[in-house]
């Protein structure tokens, strides 16, 4: 699936069965991000498919 | 994960709620904070201090949607590659909501952008002094200034004041500042919402918020404190809220004793306010 990591501004091609596994793969704390799957906000137990487009939003911003 | 209220699919985990109930939860939390701490009424003129980031965008959206009389004041510090983008988003949001927007800049008011003024100084200190000065100066005539501070911001401030042994500030945590002559009260309607909840709200409401982090943040103690608090919150959920509630519990809510600055006339704890002292130092080239 195509995964956009907002904080680094990078697209990556990755495979993971669910959101929780994807965040482990990316080394991200679930408490510091939100995940949008195909345009919808989802929780960590959401199952993922190869054709999905996933955006990982960083909670930390501003300053 | 299922919504704890209706059993539909949840879109958020803490608390577990579907989209509809999550939006309701956020807006009700803001309403109950406003009511419990008497932050403002529908008759008040509310100045929303906004940057265009997620917090102030959510605050503006909720207050406008709830029927408050809001106008927006933004401070352009002149942070290249950061503030120009958030102000672009803010102009669009204010246009969409049909809310008046005023932008005042460090360049026009203080004589230079933060990027220039902060050379050889701690940028957050310079920024904080001039932001507070300009907000109070240009919000004259409003009943309150509403800021987008969230639970994470407050928990970070409390811990930073402990770390720095800044006991006078530790005892000044507030949801609404106590009354003081010439000082427009500051209110924080988002104080009991986490940063993550606020971001989720903007996503679900379709507010266009681009990711951005102030380039000066990595220099700040706040960034290190933020990471530590996030780590502890992960293993002890609710810790940030308990920290903030403890600080509010011991806070002294007596009115501040202020005088008028002898140079600019703005309210100040000293004969000459920090903004005028800093302006003088910058004009004289002192560091």
Interface residues (C-beta under 8 A of the other chain):
Chain A: X6 X7 X29 X30 X31 X32 X34 X36 X40 X41 X42 X43 X44 X45 X57 X58 X59 X60 X61 X62 X63
Chain B: X1 X10 X11 X12 X13 X16 X19 X51 X53 X54 X55 X82 X195 X196 X199 X200 X203 X204 X211 X212 X213 X214 X216 X217 X220 X226 X230 X231 X233 X234
